[in-house]
């Protein structure tokens, strides 16, 4: 491979040097490698041991020159970096690294994250590994959480819901030694488990139920089927490797439902030229597979070789070719005969609608001329003159139009200088001339496009997207044909009077139908009746899965600087070289998706990334805190032995996610309390050694679900079609429509991620608007009313059990009584309970 690893120095060095090297490599990567990586300015490279040994053109030791340069230069050495001096901590990091021997592995060394997994040793466990790391630091883990805390934690972590009063009482009262294991097994068998853990995957899958198309959205009416596929796959414990394979190449394995990962977009339809749109779509697929499944930021190599990881542009286009060789496919959930019959009926309806539209368009053009010839009368009518024989709606539109002086074009200057019959007639004459000129140019342009289309070769690889959109054929046909146009002022005049939404002589279909001449009404009625009959006869469309299928295999050219209109040499489809040990792993059978799926699931990164995310969802932070970047500038595992054990154990369990989760949540580490400890925090303030459990705020969906559960309104039905989120929507939030075009405001307030890109970890913000939501939102008001009724009818103890899974304290009882005596309602008191941190956080 010609490309040299630009950041090979980031690889693991000798044991004990990792912390020093970690700090230094980040400084070098951020401040030095742009010039002293591949570019080797001054002959100096700082990205490998060989580069350090060689030094620059001066012949002096590279480390000596480096420290002198970053400390301000002098004695013939320029101050570096040119963008400004380093911060004190950055200088200290480089000095410590040099003092430690400035260890850099040579190019070609293997980064820890893509090394093979080692077999799991007997007698090793989560607890033994964590205990060893704590002892090495002189730390002691926290005691176990109390039973109430642990029950609440398990419910929210495993099913995303609080326990009902009956569920809590049963678990709390179970005095058998294995009560926790019994509860975990019950929760893992719950259908709500798939809703909670499927939701985690949907963030990775950038699940959305609509897409962008200019200024409007394109809804995917069957998108929910992919969501349900994910939930069902998680519930039936589909092994994780098969889960991934089904989403890359499920159509080739007899299960196309999972290919909604690709089929549901994003797609860019007609918002950019097809080459750019299709390249952007492939970029999304490269990103969701490489980052979402392998924790590798391959998408960074679209325009140039990766700045830090040993990933080249060729690696990027080699993988992108797999998705260029795949296509969008709808998989009907009815027989082929039923689907074809429906399509034939739909085609007839489309034809009738087009015929009616074309008829009304022609009539509208005629009405422009008819009412353009009496334009002067309408202008005079706006001065208070007679409106006899004029259309009242058009008079109102002309009046409104003339009240917008900021929008007037030059042809109205005479009218406003002297509004009279002469200036009105002058304006009418000018506009009619423009109308006739526009008609003439349109006809000439139509002929030009038709002639050009006759000789232009048809696209060889027309991609058919959702809604039957054909990327090359439907995108602005004839846009590349030179056409004639009105000059600017005349076009503005035409647009303002005849075309734009507020134009006085814009004839929308409804108005056109009302103003039709008698001679055209019968034809209009016939076309309208035909359209209505065919529309009434067409049944609702059958259900289908938005998925992926094989297309014409193709190798893509490398786009120079990422520009799809500037192609370079062809790049054969293959797996990234660094992930295949530097050997060619071709992806050539058909599109290569099935081979890609096999390569992904067999790579040790897949297991490492998966268990790190499982840990993250159970502890609030991953062992690697960049869960989708296991590359050279990604975070290193806080406990490498723990991560390697979990990954190896996951493979030994045949990637059984339930078994992996069960092992973790039954560990002492998971069951510890989340109490703070000043002495421990001095040694491990970030809790990277897991001496305590982390306190976690509920994500947007379980927070809203908990509100519904507290009020008694929650509908626990599993699966089914999505609906718009509203205060009256009582199902779990998972079943609310997810917009890619526009995110739901309430959920976004609580950090719902964008559905446009893969999201590996939710951010957690704490902003005033979140508290204002609990004070003012209609949702909270509705659920507070439901909880208030429970408090009023069943008492304070019952309400506290439902909301907090505990009884109220004596001080809380007194506070409630005082609140009621002061005139506060039960609804208001319920709203206070739902607004507390205890409700929104899990200890």
URFEN-V620125 format. One record per residue. N is the residue number from 0. RES is the residue in one letter. OMEGA is omega in degrees with one decimal (none if undefined). BURIAL is # if it has 9 or more other ideal C-beta (glycine too) atoms within 8 Angstrom, else .. Layout:
N | RES | OMEGA | BURIAL
N | RES | OMEGA | BURIAL
//
This chain:
0 | X | -176.7 | .
1 | X | -174.8 | .
2 | X | -179.7 | .
3 | X | -177.7 | .
4 | X | -176.2 | #
5 | X | -178.6 | #
6 | X | -176.6 | #
7 | X | 180.0 | #
8 | X | -177.4 | #
9 | X | -177.1 | #
10 | X | -177.9 | #
11 | X | 175.7 | .
12 | X | -178.0 | #
13 | X | 177.6 | .
14 | X | 179.6 | .
15 | X | 179.7 | .
16 | X | -172.3 | #
17 | X | -177.5 | #
18 | X | 178.9 | .
19 | X | -179.3 | #
20 | X | 178.6 | #
21 | X | -178.1 | #
22 | X | -177.2 | #
23 | X | -175.2 | #
24 | X | 179.3 | #
25 | X | 177.3 | #
26 | X | 179.8 | #
27 | X | -178.7 | #
28 | X | -175.8 | #
29 | X | -168.6 | .
30 | X | -170.6 | #
31 | X | -168.0 | #
32 | X | 177.8 | #
33 | X | 179.9 | .
34 | X | -173.5 | .
35 | X | 169.2 | #
36 | X | 179.9 | #
37 | X | -177.5 | .
38 | X | 176.7 | .
39 | X | 179.0 | #
40 | X | -175.4 | .
41 | X | -178.9 | .
42 | X | -174.0 | .
43 | X | 173.4 | #
44 | X | -178.5 | #
45 | X | -176.1 | #
46 | X | 178.0 | #
47 | X | 177.0 | #
48 | X | 179.8 | #
49 | X | 178.9 | #
50 | X | 177.4 | #
51 | X | -178.8 | #
52 | X | -177.9 | .
53 | X | -177.4 | .
54 | X | -179.0 | #
55 | X | -176.9 | #
56 | X | -177.7 | .
57 | X | -178.6 | .
58 | X | 179.0 | .
59 | X | 179.7 | .
60 | X | -175.0 | .
61 | X | -177.2 | #
62 | X | 178.5 | #
63 | X | 179.8 | .
64 | X | -178.2 | #
65 | X | -177.0 | #
66 | X | 179.5 | #
67 | X | -178.3 | #
68 | X | -176.0 | #
69 | X | 177.0 | #
70 | X | 174.7 | .
71 | X | 176.3 | .
72 | X | -177.3 | #
73 | X | -178.6 | .
74 | X | 176.9 | .
75 | X | 179.6 | .
76 | X | 179.4 | #
77 | X | 175.6 | .
78 | X | -178.5 | .
79 | X | -5.7 | .
80 | X | -176.2 | #
81 | X | -178.9 | .
82 | X | -178.3 | .
83 | X | -175.2 | .
84 | X | 176.8 | .
85 | X | 174.3 | #
86 | X | -177.0 | .
87 | X | -178.8 | .
88 | X | 177.7 | .
89 | X | 176.6 | #
90 | X | -179.1 | #
91 | X | -179.8 | .
92 | X | 179.8 | #
93 | X | -180.0 | #
94 | X | 179.5 | #
95 | X | 179.5 | #
96 | X | 178.6 | #
97 | X | 179.8 | #
98 | X | -179.9 | .
99 | X | 177.7 | #
100 | X | 177.9 | .
101 | X | -177.1 | .
102 | X | 173.8 | #
103 | X | 173.7 | #
104 | X | 175.6 | #
105 | X | 176.5 | #
106 | X | 179.5 | #
107 | X | 175.1 | .
108 | X | -175.1 | .
109 | X | 174.4 | .
110 | X | -175.0 | #
111 | X | -168.8 | #
112 | X | 177.9 | #
113 | X | 170.7 | #
114 | X | 179.2 | .
115 | X | 175.7 | .
116 | X | 176.9 | #
117 | X | 177.9 | .
118 | X | 179.8 | .
119 | X | -179.1 | #
120 | X | 177.7 | .
121 | X | 175.8 | .
122 | X | -180.0 | .
123 | X | 179.5 | .
124 | X | 175.3 | .
125 | X | -176.2 | #
126 | X | -178.3 | #
127 | X | -179.9 | #
128 | X | -179.1 | #
129 | X | 179.2 | #
130 | X | 179.8 | #
131 | X | -179.5 | #
132 | X | 177.3 | #
133 | X | -179.5 | #
134 | X | -179.9 | .
135 | X | 179.8 | .
136 | X | -177.5 | #
137 | X | -178.1 | .
138 | X | 174.8 | #
139 | X | -179.3 | .
140 | X | 176.5 | #
141 | X | 174.3 | #
142 | X | 179.5 | .
143 | X | 175.0 | #
144 | X | 176.0 | #
145 | X | -172.4 | .
146 | X | -179.3 | .
147 | X | 179.8 | #
148 | X | -177.1 | #
149 | X | 178.1 | #
150 | X | -180.0 | #
151 | X | -179.8 | #
152 | X | -179.0 | #
153 | X | 179.8 | #
154 | X | -178.1 | #
155 | X | -178.7 | #
156 | X | -172.7 | #
157 | X | -179.3 | #
158 | X | 175.5 | #
159 | X | -178.4 | #
160 | X | 171.8 | #
161 | X | 175.8 | #
162 | X | 171.2 | #
163 | X | 179.3 | .
164 | X | -179.7 | #
165 | X | 179.5 | .
166 | X | -179.4 | #
167 | X | -178.7 | #
168 | X | -179.2 | .
169 | X | -179.5 | .
170 | X | -177.6 | #
171 | X | -178.1 | #
172 | X | -179.6 | .
173 | X | -175.4 | #
174 | X | 177.1 | .
175 | X | -177.0 | .
176 | X | -177.1 | .
177 | X | -176.6 | .
178 | X | -177.4 | #
179 | X | 178.8 | #
180 | X | 178.0 | #
181 | X | 179.5 | #
182 | X | 179.6 | #
183 | X | 179.2 | #
184 | X | 178.5 | #
185 | X | -178.3 | .
186 | X | 178.7 | #
187 | X | 178.3 | #
188 | X | -178.5 | .
189 | X | 175.0 | #
190 | X | 179.1 | .
191 | X | 174.4 | #
192 | X | -179.9 | #
193 | X | 177.4 | #
194 | X | -178.8 | #
195 | X | -175.9 | #
196 | X | 170.4 | #
197 | X | 177.8 | #
198 | X | 177.9 | #
199 | X | -179.3 | #
200 | X | -178.0 | #
201 | X | 173.2 | #
202 | X | 178.0 | #
203 | X | -174.5 | #
204 | X | -174.4 | #
205 | X | -176.2 | #
206 | X | 175.8 | #
207 | X | -175.7 | #
208 | X | 171.6 | #
209 | X | -179.1 | #
210 | X | 178.5 | #
211 | X | 168.7 | #
212 | X | -175.6 | #
213 | X | -178.6 | .
214 | X | 179.4 | .
215 | X | 177.9 | .
216 | X | 176.5 | #
217 | X | -178.6 | #
218 | X | 174.2 | .
219 | X | -172.5 | #
220 | X | -178.2 | .
221 | X | -177.5 | #
222 | X | -178.2 | #
223 | X | 179.9 | #
224 | X | 175.5 | #
225 | X | 176.5 | #
226 | X | 179.4 | #
227 | X | 176.3 | #
228 | X | 179.5 | #
229 | X | -179.0 | #
230 | X | -178.8 | #
231 | X | 179.4 | #
232 | X | 178.9 | #
233 | X | -179.6 | #
234 | X | -179.5 | #
235 | X | 174.2 | .
236 | X | 174.1 | .
237 | X | -179.3 | #
238 | X | -171.4 | #
239 | X | 179.2 | #
240 | X | 177.5 | #
241 | X | 176.5 | #
242 | X | 178.4 | #
243 | X | -178.2 | #
244 | X | -179.1 | #
245 | X | -177.8 | #
246 | X | 175.1 | #
247 | X | -171.6 | #
248 | X | -178.1 | #
249 | X | 179.4 | #
250 | X | 179.5 | #
251 | X | -179.9 | .
252 | X | 179.1 | #
253 | X | -179.6 | .
254 | X | -175.4 | .
255 | X | -175.9 | #
256 | X | -178.7 | #
257 | X | -176.8 | #
258 | X | 169.0 | #
259 | X | 175.2 | #
260 | X | 178.6 | #
261 | X | -172.8 | #
262 | X | -178.1 | #
263 | X | 171.3 | #
264 | X | 9.2 | #
265 | X | 169.6 | #
266 | X | -174.5 | #
267 | X | 171.8 | #
268 | X | -173.5 | #
269 | X | -175.8 | #
270 | X | 172.6 | .
271 | X | -179.5 | .
272 | X | -174.9 | .
273 | X | -179.8 | #
274 | X | -180.0 | .
275 | X | -179.4 | #
276 | X | -178.6 | #
277 | X | 177.9 | #
278 | X | 178.6 | #
279 | X | 178.3 | #
280 | X | 177.5 | #
281 | X | 178.5 | #
282 | X | 178.0 | #
283 | X | -178.5 | #
284 | X | 176.0 | #
285 | X | -177.1 | #
286 | X | -175.7 | #
287 | X | 177.6 | #
288 | X | -174.4 | #
289 | X | -179.8 | #
290 | X | -174.6 | #
291 | X | -175.6 | #
292 | X | -174.1 | #
293 | X | -179.8 | #
294 | X | -178.6 | #
295 | X | -175.6 | #
296 | X | -178.3 | #
297 | X | -178.7 | #
298 | X | 178.0 | #
299 | X | -177.3 | #
300 | X | -179.1 | #
301 | X | -173.9 | #
302 | X | -177.3 | .
303 | X | 174.4 | .
304 | X | -178.8 | #
305 | X | -176.1 | #
306 | X | -173.9 | #
307 | X | -178.3 | #
308 | X | 178.0 | #
309 | X | 178.8 | #
310 | X | -175.5 | #
311 | X | 173.0 | #
312 | X | 179.8 | #
313 | X | 175.7 | #
314 | X | -177.9 | #
315 | X | -176.5 | #
316 | X | 174.1 | #
317 | X | 177.6 | #
318 | X | 179.2 | #
319 | X | 178.3 | #
320 | X | 177.4 | #
321 | X | -177.7 | #
322 | X | 171.5 | #
323 | X | -179.6 | #
324 | X | 178.7 | #
325 | X | -177.7 | #
326 | X | 172.5 | #
327 | X | -179.9 | #
328 | X | 172.1 | #
329 | X | 179.5 | #
330 | X | -177.9 | #
331 | X | 175.8 | #
332 | X | 174.9 | .
333 | X | 179.7 | .
334 | X | 179.0 | .
335 | X | -179.1 | .
336 | X | 179.3 | .
337 | X | -179.7 | #
338 | X | -179.1 | #
339 | X | 178.8 | .
340 | X | 178.4 | .
341 | X | -179.8 | #
342 | X | 179.2 | .
343 | X | 177.3 | .
344 | X | 180.0 | #
345 | X | 178.2 | #
346 | X | 176.9 | .
347 | X | 178.1 | #
348 | X | 178.7 | #
349 | X | 178.7 | .
350 | X | 179.2 | .
351 | X | 179.5 | #
352 | X | 179.0 | #
353 | X | 179.9 | .
354 | X | 178.5 | #
355 | X | -179.9 | #
356 | X | -179.7 | #
357 | X | 178.1 | .
358 | X | -178.3 | #
359 | X | 176.8 | #
360 | X | 179.0 | .
361 | X | 179.2 | .
362 | X | 178.9 | #
363 | X | 178.3 | #
364 | X | 176.4 | #
365 | X | 179.9 | .
366 | X | 176.4 | #
367 | X | 179.8 | #
368 | X | -178.4 | #
369 | X | -177.1 | .
370 | X | 172.9 | #
371 | X | -178.5 | #
372 | X | 175.6 | .
373 | X | -178.9 | #
374 | X | -177.7 | #
375 | X | 179.4 | #
376 | X | 178.9 | #
377 | X | 177.8 | #
378 | X | 179.9 | #
379 | X | 179.3 | #
380 | X | 179.8 | #
381 | X | 177.1 | #
382 | X | -179.9 | .
383 | X | 179.4 | .
384 | X | -177.4 | .
385 | X | 175.9 | .
386 | X | 179.8 | .
387 | X | 178.9 | .
388 | X | 179.7 | .
389 | X | 178.2 | #
390 | X | -173.8 | .
391 | X | -179.9 | .
392 | X | 178.4 | .
393 | X | 175.8 | #
394 | X | 179.6 | #
395 | X | -179.0 | .
396 | X | 175.1 | #
397 | X | 179.5 | #
398 | X | 179.3 | #
399 | X | -179.4 | #
400 | X | -176.8 | #
401 | X | 176.7 | .
402 | X | -179.7 | .
403 | X | -173.9 | #
404 | X | -178.9 | .
405 | X | -175.4 | .
406 | X | -174.5 | .
407 | X | 178.5 | .
408 | X | -173.4 | #
409 | X | -174.7 | .
410 | X | 178.2 | #
411 | X | -178.1 | #
412 | X | -178.6 | .
413 | X | 179.3 | #
414 | X | -177.7 | #
415 | X | 174.9 | .
416 | X | -179.5 | .
417 | X | -179.4 | .
418 | X | -179.0 | .
419 | X | -175.9 | .
420 | X | -177.2 | .
421 | X | -179.4 | .
422 | X | 177.1 | #
423 | X | 179.7 | #
424 | X | 177.8 | #
425 | X | 179.6 | #
426 | X | 179.6 | #
427 | X | -178.6 | #
428 | X | -179.3 | .
429 | X | -177.6 | #
430 | X | 176.4 | #
431 | X | 178.4 | #
432 | X | 178.2 | .
433 | X | 179.4 | #
434 | X | -178.5 | #
435 | X | 178.4 | .
436 | X | 179.6 | #
437 | X | 177.1 | #
438 | X | -177.6 | #
439 | X | 179.9 | .
440 | X | 179.1 | #
441 | X | 179.4 | .
442 | X | 178.5 | .
443 | X | 179.1 | #
444 | X | 178.6 | #
445 | X | 179.6 | .
446 | X | 179.4 | .
447 | X | -178.6 | #
448 | X | -180.0 | #
449 | X | -179.9 | .
450 | X | -179.7 | .
451 | X | -178.5 | #
452 | X | 179.2 | #
453 | X | -176.2 | .
454 | X | -178.1 | .
455 | X | 178.0 | .
456 | X | 178.4 | .
457 | X | 179.1 | .
458 | X | -178.4 | .
459 | X | -175.3 | .
460 | X | 179.3 | .
461 | X | 178.4 | #
462 | X | 175.8 | #
463 | X | -176.2 | #
464 | X | 176.3 | #
465 | X | -178.5 | #
466 | X | 178.0 | .
467 | X | -179.5 | .
468 | X | 179.6 | #
469 | X | -165.0 | #
470 | X | -175.9 | #
471 | X | -175.6 | #
472 | X | -174.2 | #
473 | X | -176.6 | .
474 | X | 171.6 | #
475 | X | -177.0 | .
476 | X | -179.6 | .
477 | X | -177.0 | #
478 | X | -178.0 | .
479 | X | 178.6 | .
480 | X | 178.5 | #
481 | X | -176.5 | .
482 | X | -179.1 | .
483 | X | -177.0 | .
484 | X | 170.9 | .
485 | X | 173.5 | #
486 | X | -168.1 | .
487 | X | -175.7 | .
488 | X | -179.2 | #
489 | X | 176.9 | #
490 | X | 177.4 | #
491 | X | 179.2 | #
492 | X | 179.7 | #
493 | X | -178.2 | #
494 | X | -175.3 | #
495 | X | -176.4 | #
496 | X | -171.3 | #
497 | X | -162.7 | #
498 | X | -171.4 | .
499 | X | -171.1 | .
500 | X | -177.0 | .
501 | X | -178.3 | #
502 | X | -177.0 | #
503 | X | -179.8 | #
504 | X | 171.2 | #
505 | X | -175.5 | #
506 | X | 174.7 | #
507 | X | -176.1 | .
508 | X | -177.4 | .
509 | X | -180.0 | .
510 | X | 178.7 | #
511 | X | 179.9 | #
512 | X | -179.1 | #
513 | X | -174.6 | .
514 | X | -178.1 | .
515 | X | 172.6 | #
516 | X | -176.8 | .
517 | X | -176.3 | .
518 | X | -176.6 | .
519 | X | -172.9 | #
520 | X | -178.8 | #
521 | X | 179.2 | .
522 | X | 178.1 | .
523 | X | -180.0 | #
524 | X | 179.1 | .
525 | X | -179.1 | .
526 | X | 179.5 | #
527 | X | 179.9 | #
528 | X | 178.5 | .
529 | X | 178.1 | #
530 | X | -177.7 | #
531 | X | 179.7 | .
532 | X | -179.3 | .
533 | X | 177.6 | #
534 | X | 179.5 | .
535 | X | -177.2 | .
536 | X | -176.6 | .
537 | X | 177.9 | #
538 | X | 174.9 | .
539 | X | -177.8 | .
540 | X | 175.9 | .
541 | X | 175.2 | #
542 | X | 177.7 | .
543 | X | 177.7 | #
544 | X | 171.9 | #
545 | X | -174.5 | #
546 | X | -175.4 | #
547 | X | 178.6 | #
548 | X | 177.9 | #
549 | X | 177.1 | #
550 | X | 179.1 | #
551 | X | -178.8 | .
552 | X | -178.0 | #
553 | X | 169.5 | .
554 | X | -177.4 | .
555 | X | 169.6 | #
556 | X | 173.1 | #
557 | X | -179.5 | #
558 | X | -178.8 | #
559 | X | -177.0 | .
560 | X | 176.9 | .
561 | X | -176.5 | .
562 | X | -176.7 | .
563 | X | 176.5 | #
564 | X | 178.3 | .
565 | X | -174.4 | .
566 | X | 175.2 | .
567 | X | -178.3 | .
568 | X | 175.9 | .
569 | X | 179.0 | .
570 | X | 179.3 | #
571 | X | -179.6 | #
572 | X | 179.6 | #
573 | X | 176.4 | #
574 | X | 178.5 | #
575 | X | -172.0 | #
576 | X | -175.9 | #
577 | X | 179.8 | #
578 | X | 176.6 | #
579 | X | 176.6 | #
580 | X | -179.8 | .
581 | X | -179.7 | .
582 | X | 176.9 | .
583 | X | 173.1 | .
584 | X | -173.0 | #
585 | X | 175.8 | #
586 | X | -165.7 | #
587 | X | -178.0 | .
588 | X | -173.6 | .
589 | X | 177.7 | #
590 | X | -174.3 | #
591 | X | -176.2 | #
592 | X | -178.8 | #
593 | X | 175.9 | #
594 | X | 177.2 | #
595 | X | 179.9 | #
596 | X | 179.8 | #
597 | X | -179.1 | #
598 | X | -179.4 | #
599 | X | -172.7 | #
600 | X | 179.0 | #
601 | X | -177.1 | .
602 | X | -179.7 | #
603 | X | 177.7 | #
604 | X | -177.8 | #
605 | X | 179.6 | #
606 | X | -179.2 | #
607 | X | -179.2 | #
608 | X | -177.9 | #
609 | X | -177.0 | #
610 | X | 176.8 | #
611 | X | 178.2 | #
612 | X | 175.9 | #
613 | X | 178.8 | #
614 | X | -179.2 | #
615 | X | -179.3 | #
616 | X | -179.3 | #
617 | X | -176.9 | #
618 | X | -179.5 | #
619 | X | 177.0 | .
620 | X | 177.3 | .
621 | X | 171.4 | #
622 | X | 167.0 | #
623 | X | -171.2 | #
624 | X | 167.7 | .
625 | X | -167.0 | #
626 | X | 175.3 | #
627 | X | 175.9 | #
628 | X | 175.9 | #
629 | X | -178.3 | #
630 | X | -169.9 | #
631 | X | 176.2 | #
632 | X | 173.1 | #
633 | X | 178.6 | #
634 | X | 173.1 | .
635 | X | 179.8 | #
636 | X | 176.8 | #
637 | X | 176.0 | #
638 | X | -175.7 | #
639 | X | -178.5 | .
640 | X | 179.7 | #
641 | X | -179.7 | #
642 | X | -178.9 | #
643 | X | 176.9 | #
644 | X | -177.3 | #
645 | X | -179.8 | #
646 | X | 178.4 | #
647 | X | 179.1 | #
648 | X | 179.3 | #
649 | X | 177.9 | #
650 | X | 179.2 | #
651 | X | 177.4 | .
652 | X | -177.7 | #
653 | X | 177.6 | .
654 | X | 176.2 | #
655 | X | -173.9 | #
656 | X | 179.1 | #
657 | X | -179.9 | #
658 | X | 179.3 | .
659 | X | 178.8 | #
660 | X | -178.9 | #
661 | X | -179.5 | #
662 | X | -177.3 | #
663 | X | -173.9 | #
664 | X | 175.9 | #
665 | X | 178.2 | #
666 | X | 174.7 | #
667 | X | -177.8 | .
668 | X | 179.9 | #
669 | X | -172.0 | #
670 | X | 177.8 | #
671 | X | 175.0 | #
672 | X | -175.6 | #
673 | X | -178.3 | #
674 | X | 177.2 | .
675 | X | -178.2 | .
676 | X | -173.7 | #
677 | X | -178.7 | .
678 | X | 179.6 | .
679 | X | -177.9 | #
680 | X | 175.3 | #
681 | X | -179.3 | .
682 | X | -177.1 | #
683 | X | -175.5 | #
684 | X | -179.3 | .
685 | X | 179.0 | .
686 | X | -180.0 | #
687 | X | 179.0 | .
688 | X | 171.3 | #
689 | X | 175.2 | #
690 | X | 175.1 | #
691 | X | 171.9 | #
692 | X | 178.5 | #
693 | X | 173.3 | #
694 | X | -174.6 | #
695 | X | 172.2 | .
696 | X | 177.7 | #
697 | X | 173.9 | #
698 | X | -172.9 | #
699 | X | -174.8 | #
700 | X | 178.3 | #
701 | X | 176.5 | #
702 | X | 177.9 | #
703 | X | 178.9 | #
704 | X | 179.2 | #
705 | X | 175.0 | #
706 | X | 179.7 | #
707 | X | 179.2 | #
708 | X | -179.0 | #
709 | X | -178.6 | #
710 | X | -175.8 | #
711 | X | -177.0 | #
712 | X | -170.4 | #
713 | X | 172.8 | #
714 | X | -173.0 | .
715 | X | 177.7 | .
716 | X | -177.8 | .
717 | X | 173.5 | #
718 | X | 176.5 | .
719 | X | -173.9 | .
720 | X | 179.1 | .
721 | X | 176.7 | #
722 | X | 177.7 | #
723 | X | 178.3 | .
724 | X | 178.8 | #
725 | X | 178.5 | .
726 | X | -178.3 | .
727 | X | -178.8 | .
728 | X | -170.5 | #
729 | X | -180.0 | .
730 | X | 177.3 | #
731 | X | -174.2 | #
732 | X | 176.2 | #
733 | X | -174.1 | #
734 | X | 172.1 | #
735 | X | 179.9 | #
736 | X | -178.9 | #
737 | X | -177.3 | #
738 | X | 170.6 | #
739 | X | 179.9 | #
740 | X | 179.0 | .
741 | X | -177.1 | .
742 | X | 178.2 | #
743 | X | -169.5 | #
744 | X | -177.3 | .
745 | X | -179.1 | #
746 | X | 177.9 | #
747 | X | 177.8 | #
748 | X | 178.1 | #
749 | X | 165.6 | #
750 | X | 170.3 | #
751 | X | -177.1 | #
752 | X | 175.0 | .
753 | X | 177.9 | .
754 | X | -178.2 | #
755 | X | -177.8 | .
756 | X | 178.8 | .
757 | X | -179.2 | #
758 | X | -176.0 | #
759 | X | -176.5 | #
760 | X | 178.7 | .
761 | X | 170.9 | .
762 | X | 177.7 | .
763 | X | 179.5 | .
764 | X | 177.0 | .
765 | X | -173.5 | .
766 | X | -177.8 | .
767 | X | -177.9 | .
768 | X | 178.9 | .
769 | X | 177.0 | #
770 | X | 176.6 | .
771 | X | 176.1 | .
772 | X | -179.9 | #
773 | X | 179.1 | #
774 | X | -166.2 | #
775 | X | -170.7 | .
776 | X | 178.5 | #
777 | X | 179.3 | .
778 | X | -178.9 | #
779 | X | 179.1 | #
780 | X | -178.4 | #
781 | X | -178.2 | #
782 | X | 176.3 | #
783 | X | 178.4 | #
784 | X | 178.5 | #
785 | X | 178.7 | #
786 | X | 179.0 | #
787 | X | 177.7 | #
788 | X | 177.6 | #
789 | X | 179.4 | #
790 | X | -177.7 | #
791 | X | -173.6 | .
792 | X | -172.2 | .
793 | X | 176.3 | .
794 | X | -175.3 | .
795 | X | -178.0 | #
796 | X | -179.8 | .
797 | X | 179.5 | #
798 | X | 178.8 | #
799 | X | 177.5 | #
800 | X | -178.8 | #
801 | X | -174.3 | #
802 | X | -171.7 | #
803 | X | -176.6 | .
804 | X | 175.8 | #
805 | X | 176.0 | .
806 | X | 177.1 | .
807 | X | 176.4 | #
808 | X | 179.8 | .
809 | X | -179.9 | .
810 | X | 177.2 | .
811 | X | 176.8 | #
812 | X | 179.4 | #
813 | X | -179.2 | .
814 | X | 179.9 | .
815 | X | 179.8 | #
816 | X | 179.9 | .
817 | X | 179.0 | .
818 | X | -179.9 | #
819 | X | 178.9 | #
820 | X | -178.8 | .
821 | X | 176.7 | .
822 | X | 178.5 | .
823 | X | -179.2 | .
824 | X | 175.4 | .
825 | X | 177.3 | #
826 | X | 179.4 | #
827 | X | 178.6 | #
828 | X | 177.8 | #
829 | X | 179.9 | #
830 | X | 176.2 | #
831 | X | 179.9 | .
832 | X | -177.8 | #
833 | X | -178.7 | #
834 | X | -176.2 | #
835 | X | 174.4 | .
836 | X | 179.7 | .
837 | X | 178.5 | .
838 | X | -172.0 | #
839 | X | -177.0 | .
840 | X | 175.9 | #
841 | X | -179.2 | #
842 | X | none | #
//
